[in-house]
């Protein structure tokens, strides 16, 4: 064993880490693959996902003592990996480094993960295969780029390769997560949910041992798996856009004091005064608009499309806080009364109970008035914010 791998074995023990191998019908390459892992057997867990060839015999007959999990039937990579992760937690491990038994990834790259972990403790590390390289199939490269884009939509984070299964999981940070996928998309889902929980994800450049096409072992069913992936991605994107991304943004903002927000997201944002003022205008307009319950999602979506400052827009969009709601609704009815004669202006009260009753009786008047009020506030707020920014950012 060379010095790098010797140091790696030490790291496995020091960091309470184990190596988790997923195998399904990898018998042709499994024996040699296990021999290459001889030095890691004390920290090795192999999950046999109901293989139908001699995989079980090869594992059972191996000389070295390691943890084996044999599933009675093929359950899918998601269930197999989750079973292995749960076993690792049961055995007292804090980190799990995952590998497939198809020989695609190199054991010599193991030290790279621990080197990266030194600079990013507690992070979820994922291999970066450089999907642009010539030896990676064009179809895989295209599908991976799509997955990378979807991952960005769901999390707001960019990764060069979201589909690589060569990973190091900090399992003590991923406890009690609930998953929808039981197949291949489990690896995408755990990545997304890890980011949603606040776990940093860091890419690790690795090499790929891509065998010739006639010797590749794969059981990936394109039509079925792409359909499952589409359904899962739609669900995760909706969850990400409606709940998790706004929640994580608010969580980050809560950790900052007002001066930090002002310095980092306004004065030091690097954006022009005009674009910051446009963000203020967008936040005020949507904040007053009759999109109750969907104002935050709408602001984030429009900011993403228009590439405006999300933090500034969200702060100004919070004009609809509870103490202001009755006043906004009352003002909307006042203004709407100039365009719609459904409710005489003299009968409008600023009392909370009255305002909500009026919405029910004269919805159209309220909608017209709120859009007009939002436009007035947006124009006024945009002009004032532009003048203030020009003064404070000299």
C-alpha positions, 0 to 999 in steps of 0.5 A: 500500500502506498503512502497516500492510501496508508494515510487514507486508512488512518483518516478512515479510523480518525474520522469514524468513516466507512466505505459503502459499496453498492452492487447489483449483478457486478459479478464480472468485476466484483472479485478484482474490485474487492481485492483492490479494497483489501486495506479498507475492509475493517471499514467496509460495508457492501450492499448486495441489491438482490443480485441474480448472478453469482454476486452473493457467492463472491461476497460470501466466499471472500477471505476478509471480514467486512459487513455484508447486507444482502437484500432478498430482491432488487429494491432499487439503489435508493433503498439499498444506499439508505439501508447501508447508510442506516447500518453505518450509523448503527455501527457508530460511523460519522462519515460514509464514502460511497462507491459503485462496484462497477469499477468506474471510479478509482480507489487512488482518488480516495485521499482527495476527499479527505484533503478536501474535508480538511478545508471543508469540515462537515461538508457533503463532498461529491466527485466531479468527473468533468463531464465535458471530457471526451471519454464521457458519453455525449448522452450522459453529458447532456443529461447531467447538464440538465440535472445540474440546472435542475439542482440549481433551480431547487437549491440556488447552488451550482455544482459541476456534476450532480450525478456522480455517485462517488461521495462522502456523506456526513451522516450525522448531519443527514439524520431523520430526512424523509425521501420520496425516491427509492431508485437512482434519483435517491442520490439527487434527492439526498443532495437536494435535501442536504442543501435544504438542511444547510449542509455545504456541498463541495465538488472534488475533481476525480478521474473516471475509468470508463470501460469500453461500451461492450464491457460496461455494466449498467441496468439503467432503464432510460424510459422508466427512470427518466419518467420517475426522475421527471416526476421527482424533479417536479415535486422537488422544484415546487418544494424548493421554490415555494418553501425551502429556498425562501426559508433558507434565505430568511434563515440566513438573513436572521443570522445577520444584523441590520447593519450587515444586511445593509453593508453586504446586500445593499451598499456592497452588492455591486449592483447599480443604484437603478437595479437596486431601486427596481428591486425596491419597486418590485418588492413594494408592488408585490407586497401590496398586491392581492397575492396573499400567501404567494407574495414571497414566492412571486418576489423570488420568482420574478427576481430570479427571472429579472436578475434583481436583488432578492434580499432587497425585494424581500425586505421591501415586500414585507410591507404586508406585515400584520400591523400594516395589513388593515391599513393596506386593505383600507387604502386599497378600497379607498383608491379602488372606490375611485374606479369602482362604485361597488362600495361608497367611500364614506362607508369604508372603515379601517377596523380589521374586521371591517376590512376583511368583510369588505374583501368578501363583498367587493373583491373587484374594487379591492383588487383594482385599488391594491394594484393601483396602490402598489404602483403608487408606492412602487414609483414613490419608493423607487424614486426615494431609494434611488436618491438615498442610494446615490447619496449613501454609495458615493 
